[in-house]
Amino acid sequence: MSFNIPRNVILPVDTVDVRLEPGPHPFETDNSEAIRRNWLLEKAANPALFDGTVVLLSQLSYAGGRLEGRCHAVRFATFLLWRRSENVPNAEHTYAHAVLVSRDNALIAIRMGKHTINAGSVYFAAGSFEPGDFVDGVADVDFNMIREVREETGLDLGQVRRGRRYYALSTPSGTTIFRRYFLDADADEIAAGIRDFVAGDPDPEIEGPIVIRSQGDLPEGLKGHMPPIIAWHFSGAE
């Protein structure tokens, strides 16, 4: 099976072995004309979009705490068509979340900016894996997390204490690989710093920070994969 991973359950992950294959993704080669047409529509609706390079999975499996997958570099335009498609058997998306935990045990999420493809959505600062996130062909999950959080919020997680392992949550919309990062400041202080960073960014990706203080504190616009992660954190999980 191309994708053999339990769905809708949080899985402990000790090893991430997601590799970047050199060849094209079958979804991109089989749908080149549809990708071109859809990109014209997407770009007309949102001129701010940029057709960069991201990765799309062709395989993913989980067994014994090991997450193993294969992915391919694709155009962002290809990802957008995949996102609009249904029942694609050989393509899925994966992304990483640094779950930011404040000193007073709140979670620090963000709301995406109006010019982005996820405008108004709330989740932890994150972005798709890019080819530069791979070292010797293997995804460096923490590098991706640190890069995305820095770009979106200005926070530097390089020396921040991390949870001892990764976790994964796979849903029909994609697989999230996540890990807690424990910040040495209270939530209000962290949020103020992020707001200052956004105010000084000439082209911010986010509207601003969202502080989540309990399992029932679910803001409007929360992405569907977020409530299980929020519940997991406030349950006292390791």
N, C-alpha and C positions, 0 to 999 in steps of 0.2 A: 504494500500500500504506500502511496506517496505521502499520506498524512496519517500517522498512527499515534494519536495522543488523546488522552481523556479530555473531554470538554466540560467546561463550566465547573471545574474544581481546581482549587489552588494546590499546586504540586511543588514539593521541595526539590530544588535543583542544586546538585553539588558540582556538576560539570556541564558547561555549555560548549558544544562542538558544532557550531554552525559555520559552514565553509562556503567561500565564494568560488563558484565554478567559473572557468574562463569562457565558456561558450554562452550563446544567447539563450534567453528563456523561451521555451516553446510558445508561451502565450504571446510574446512580442512578435515572434516570427510569423505566427499563424494569423495575426490580426493587424498587420501593419496599416492597411487602408482604414480600418475602423478606428485605429488609434489616431491617425491623422485627422479624420473627420471630427472625432470627439474633441481633440485638442483645439481645433478651430472654434468649436462651440464653447468650450471651457474658457478659452482665452478671451473670447468676445464678451462673455459674462463677467469675467474678472481679469482685466488687463494686467493686474499685479502678479499674476502667476508666472513662474519661471520654469522652463523645461530642463531641469537639472537631471542628475543621476541618483537613483536610489536602488534598493535591491528588493527582489521579490522571490519568495521561497518556491522551490519545486518539490522539496521533501522536508518532512519534519516528523520526528518520532521521540517518544519518551519511554524510558525503562530504567529502573534501578537508580533513580536520581540523576540520570544522564539525559540531556536534551541534545539531540543530534539532528542536523539539518543540512540542506544544500540550498544555495540561493544564487541568483544571477543579477548582474547589473542591468538595469532597465532605465528607460526614459521615465521621467515623472509623468509624462503624457500616458505612458503605458500603465502606470499605477492608477491613474485617474479612470481609465477605461475599465481596468480590472475592478475597481471599486464600484462601478456602476453595473457590473455583470453579476450574474447569478449562476451558482452551481458550476464553477470552474474547477475541474477535478485536479489540475496539476499546478495550481497557483494559489498561494496564500501570503498573507502579510505578517511580519513579526516586528516588534518594536520594544524598546526598553524604557522602563520607568525608574528613575531615582525617586523613591518615596521619601520625601523630606519630612523629618520629624523634628519638631522644635523642642526646646528644653522643657516646656510645660506640656509636652506630649500631644500637641496639635499637629495636624498634617497641613503642609503648605502646597497647595495646588495653584493653577493659573487658569485664567480665562483667555482664550485665543482672540486675536485681533480680528476686526471686521473684514480685512482684506485677505485673510487666509482661507484655505479650503475647509477648515473646521471652525469658521467664525462663530464666536459666542460659546463654544464648547468648553467645558471645564474638565481638566485632567491634570496629571502631574507633568511638569515641563518635560517635553520629549520630542523626538523626531525620528523619522525612518533611518535605518542603517544606510550608510553611504560607503562606497568602496574604501574611503580613507579610514573607516572604523575597523578594518581588518588588518591583522598582523600575521604575516606568513600564511595568508589565506584564511585565517580563523577570526571570527568576530570577537573584538575586544569590547565586551558589553559595558564595562565601567568607563572606558574611554568615550564611548557614545553617550552614556549618561552625563558624564562630567562636561563634555562639549556642549550638549544641548542645554543643560541647565545654565551654563555660563552665558551662552548666546542669548537665551530668552530672559534670564533674571539677573545676570551679573554676579550670581553667587559662584564662588570657587570651592568645589568639593574635593579638590586634590588631597587635602590633609584631613578631611572630615572622617570621623569614625563610621565604619560601615557595618551593617548586619553581617553575620558570619556566613550566610549563604544567599543564593538567589532563590526565587520562586517563579513559577510560571502559571499563567491563567490563560487557557485557550478557549476562545469562543468562536462562533461562526464568522465574526468580523476580523479575527486575527488572534495572534498569540502575544501576550504581554510577558516579557521577562522583567522581573522587578526585584529591587533590593532596597532596604532601608538605609538612609543616611541620617545620622543624628547630629543636628546642628546645636552649637553651644550658645543659643540665644532664645529668648521667648518669641512666641509667634508674632506678636505685635511689632517687635523690633525687626524681625526678618521681613515682614510684610512692608514695613516702612522703607527698608532698604531697597526692596524690589520696586516699589512705586517710584523712588528716586531714580533708579536705573532706567525704568521705562520712560520717565519724564525727560531724561537726558539723551535718549536714543532717537536719532532722527527717523528711523524706520523700525519701530518696535514690532515684534511678532505677537506680543500679547497685550491685552488691555490692562492686566494687572494681576496681583496675587489674590487667591481665595484661601481663607483660613477655615479648616474643618476641625471642629473641636470635639465631636462625638460621633458615634455611629448613626445617630438620627439627624445629624447636621448635614443634610444633603442639599447643596445649592442648585438652583435652576441651571439647566444646561449641562448637567453632569453626564458624561459619557457612560454608556451601558456597562462597561467593564469595571467602572470605578467602585460602585457600592460593595461588591464582594471584597475588594482590597481594603476598603475603609473598615468594613465589619471585621475582617481578619486582623487588622492592626489593633482596633479597640477591644478585641477579644482577649488581648494579652499574649498573642502568639509570639514565639521566640523570633 
